[in-house]
Amino acid sequence: MFESIDETLPRDGKERINVEQHCLARDIVNIIACEGKERVERHELFGKWKSRLTMARFRQYPLSSYVNSVIRSLLRCYSKHYTLSEKDGAMLLGWKERNLISASAWRC
């Protein structure tokens, strides 16, 4: 994740500073400095979430192909190294073929 930010946003740019302060700071501190009960951020794989949601009787809802194409075109504006793929009904955002985050839709 940090490599992608480093390549796509200038180090002294306002947008990068906002991303680092508002999106990443808490995660970084929590992952590096906290243990036990103090650690509140615990990233889990999509498969675990999918299992939990299915057990709670949610059904996966199809993702929009239009949204996928818009996101794909936006990513090209930043770097050719971003990837966007779909697997098991989830949209996977990656950097150099490594998945960073997934998005999926569910309904009762």
ABEGO torsion letter per residue (X at the ends): XAAAAAAABBAABAAAAAAAAAAAAAAAAAAAABBEAABABBBBBAAAAAAAAAAAGBBBBBBBAAAAAAAAAAAAAABAABBBBBBGGBBBBBBGGBBABBBBBBBX
